[in-house]
Amino acid sequence: MKVRRIGILAYDGVQALDVAGPADVFTTANNILQYKTPPYEVLLLGTRKGALRTESGLSYYVGDTLPEAGLLDTIIVPGGSSLRLEPKVRTAVANWLRERARLARRVVSVCTGIYGLAESGLLDGRTVTTHWRFARDVQERWKAIRVDADAIFVKDGKFYTSAGITAGIDLSLALVEEDHGSEVALSVARELVVYLKRSGGQLQYSQPLLLQTRAKGKFGDIASWIRGNLDKELTIEALAEHAHLSPRQFNRKFKAFFGVTPAEFVQELRLDEARWLLVNSDSPMDDLAADVGYRSDDSFRRAFERQFGVAPGEYRKRFSGAAAVS
């Protein structure tokens, strides 16, 4: 079997997990496949030799520099503060990519690794993603690319871009799945105790989660309580009682705080939880609907399709390794 050489770039100020996450995915695949010749050779390639200090203060020791890389199957550019903030680092990475990327089968950026890849000009005219916090900055700097700020990862031709940090693990699992099939990728995910995949088409974060991050005090508690009681009958009276307010006061204050009505918030939490269960469990659809508070399979299906534009069974087929159960 052909050995696929995976080159992961490193530089002072790199994000440690952007390097370690993909490296562990590919080396775990080697351990699971147990071929006489490991299918992946993972190389750490530095802008210089020796110990490189990561953004978190950890150090990686690099034995090979970028010019010594040789032919690579897959190039991975991790993110990090110096790639974003230091033109010298960004230019060195971009120049090397212009020279070497054309010979690679796949070119990948993790999180803000896109700053080096975008600087190279290789992404011009393509659709990409990055960490939601930096999406606007990337779009303003490199106007010839199209930034999808919501996606976990995006493939455009041989270029793969991913969102924040752990999305690099999601994308690396998808690359293993491309090479060796879903069973191997699932085995790697199980070994690492992560989900097989959050598909690139899924959002980096959910709207209910975004709303919850704004919650403080009484409303922070009610948001957590709702999530823990989705299978209950969450009427305005029940919610108001938990918050020790009258239904009228609760409704008015809740809407002022979250910008949505309690009923809208509850439904978003229910459907967000349903999305997670569809991808990560094989529960029959009627059981799943009951678990998130819908009294009938039909009402759940209609609400889900209105929210996401796709039936729950189709969503499961599209985004999960599990077979749909209806």
Secondary structure, 3 states (H helix, E strand, C coil): CCCEEEEEEECCCECHHHHHHHHHHHHHHHHHHCCCCCCEEEEEEECCCEEEECCCCCEEEECEEHHHCCCCCEEEECCEHHHHHCHHHHHHHHHHHHHHHHHCCEEEECHHHHHHHHHCCCCCCCEECCCHHHHHHHHHHCCCCEECCCECEEEECCEEEECCCCHHHHHHHHHHHHHHCHHHHHHHHHHHCCCCCCCCCCECCCHHHHHHHCCCHHHHHHHHHHHHCCCCCCCHHHHHHHCCCCHHHHHHHHHHHHCCCHHHHHHHHHHHHHHHHHHHCCCCHHHHHHHCCCCCHHHHHHHHHHHHCCCHHHHHHHHCCCCCCC
